[in-house]
């Protein structure tokens, strides 16, 4: 199905590709794609197994009102992603392929950074953080914690923000490999 957001209904069968910007409200579906012309995306009460956002220029992504996305893939030419704060949504696994900047909060279970050259700030508690891309700058906020932290790409910088001296960053399992990766964390446990 290659349709506009207003044409997607509860009765739409199979996966769908949404053309252009739009809002989806209280839809439950399997796989959704927003195409490269999607600049403004709002999801309210949406439940999806997988949602992929492929935009040339993302201006706004808003998730709220009990939206539950099992796997969210962000692959945008330019634009910032803000998944920080508590707006009642939940993302099981976030895969960042490309964007300019991303702010990730505790409503995201696991974070995978597969792209290159992004600036990512992460706060809250997460299952794991995996970085396989290259040239990324990842800043961990005070109190950020992970069951696992794995950096296997190249030339990535993982650092704590200047204000983490009081709360620190915690991780149960750490793997650092690849070449040129730097881990610069204060008060790390």
C-alpha positions in Angstrom: 0.0 0.0 0.0 1.5 3.4 -1.1 -1.0 5.8 0.5 -1.3 9.1 2.3 -1.6 9.2 6.1 -5.3 10.1 5.9 -6.0 7.0 3.8 -4.4 4.6 6.3 -7.3 3.1 8.4 -7.7 0.4 10.9 -8.9 -1.9 8.1 -5.8 -1.4 5.9 -4.1 -4.8 5.4 -0.4 -5.5 5.2 2.5 -3.1 5.4 2.1 0.5 4.2 4.3 3.2 2.8 3.1 6.7 3.8 3.7 9.3 1.2 4.5 12.8 2.5 4.1 14.3 5.9 1.2 13.4 8.1 -0.4 12.4 11.4 -1.5 8.9 12.4 -3.9 8.5 15.3 -4.8 5.3 17.1 -3.8 2.8 14.4 -2.4 -0.6 15.0 -0.3 -2.1 12.2 2.6 -4.3 11.3 5.1 -2.4 9.2 5.0 1.3 8.3 7.4 3.4 6.1 7.3 7.1 5.7 8.8 8.0 2.4 11.5 10.5 1.5 9.0 13.4 1.2 7.9 13.0 4.9 9.0 16.2 6.7 6.5 16.4 9.6 5.4 13.1 11.3 3.1 12.8 14.3 2.2 9.5 15.8 -0.5 9.5 18.5 -1.6 6.2 20.0 0.1 4.2 17.2 1.1 0.6 17.7 3.5 -0.8 15.0 5.9 -3.7 14.8 8.3 -1.7 12.7 8.3 1.9 11.6 10.9 3.3 9.2 11.3 7.0 8.6 13.2 7.8 5.3 13.0 11.6 4.9 15.3 13.9 2.9 14.7 16.6 5.5 13.0 15.9 8.8 11.6 18.9 10.5 9.5 17.3 13.2 8.9 13.8 14.7 6.4 13.6 17.5 5.4 10.4 19.3 2.9 10.6 22.1 -0.3 9.2 23.8 0.7 5.6 24.4 2.3 5.0 21.0 4.2 1.7 21.0 6.8 1.0 18.3 8.7 -2.3 18.5 11.4 -1.2 16.1 12.0 2.4 14.9 14.5 3.1 12.1 15.5 6.7 11.5 17.2 7.3 8.1 16.9 10.9 7.2 19.1 13.1 5.1 19.1 15.9 7.6 17.1 16.8 10.6 17.1 16.3 14.4 15.3 13.6 16.3 14.0 14.3 19.8 12.9 11.2 21.7 13.5 12.7 25.1 10.9 13.4 27.7 7.9 11.4 28.8 5.0 11.8 26.4 3.5 8.4 27.1 5.2 6.5 24.2 7.5 3.5 24.1 10.1 2.4 21.5 11.5 -1.1 22.0 14.6 -0.7 19.7 15.8 2.5 18.0 18.1 2.2 15.0 19.8 5.4 14.0 21.0 5.1 10.4 21.3 8.8 9.7 20.2 12.2 11.1 22.0 15.4 12.1 21.4 15.1 15.9 19.4 12.9 18.2 18.3 13.2 21.8 17.2 9.8 23.3 15.5 9.4 26.6 14.3 6.6 28.8 11.2 5.7 26.7 13.6 3.9 24.3 14.6 0.3 25.3 17.7 -0.2 23.2 19.7 2.1 20.9 21.7 1.0 17.8 23.8 3.6 16.0 24.6 2.1 12.6 25.2 5.4 10.7 28.1 7.8 10.6 28.8 11.4 11.6 25.9 11.9 14.0 25.7 13.7 17.3 23.7 11.7 19.8 22.8 12.5 23.4 21.4 9.7 25.6 19.8 9.9 29.0 17.9 7.4 31.2 18.1 3.7 31.6 18.4 1.4 28.5 18.9 -2.3 27.8 21.8 -1.7 25.5 23.7 0.8 23.3 25.5 -0.6 20.3 27.6 1.6 18.0 28.6 0.0 14.7 28.8 3.2 12.6 31.8 5.5 12.4 32.7 9.1 13.3 29.8 9.5 15.8 29.8 11.6 18.9 27.7 10.1 21.7 27.2 12.0 24.9 25.8 10.2 27.9 23.8 12.3 30.4 23.9 12.1 34.2 22.6 8.8 35.4 22.5 7.1 32.0 22.7 3.3 32.4 23.0 0.3 30.1 22.9 -3.4 30.6 25.4 -3.5 27.7 27.5 -1.0 25.9 29.2 -2.1 22.7 31.4 0.1 20.5 32.7 -1.8 17.4 32.7 0.9 14.7 35.5 3.2 13.9 36.5 6.7 15.2 33.5 7.1 17.5 33.7 9.2 20.7 31.6 8.2 23.7 31.7 10.7 26.4 29.9 11.8 29.5 28.4 15.2 29.7 30.1 17.8 31.9 27.4 17.5 34.5 27.8 13.7 35.1 30.3 14.0 37.9 27.6 13.8 40.5 25.5 10.9 39.1 27.9 9.1 36.8 27.2 6.6 34.0 26.7 2.9 34.6 27.1 -0.2 32.4 26.9 -3.9 33.3 28.9 -5.2 30.3 31.3 -3.2 28.1 32.9 -4.1 24.8 35.2 -1.7 23.0 36.8 -2.8 19.7 37.3 -1.4 16.2 39.9 1.3 15.6 40.1 4.8 16.8 37.2 4.6 19.2 37.5 6.7 22.3 35.6 6.2 25.6 35.9 9.4 27.8 33.6 8.8 30.8 33.9 10.4 34.2 32.6 8.5 37.2 31.9 5.3 35.1 30.9 2.1 36.8 
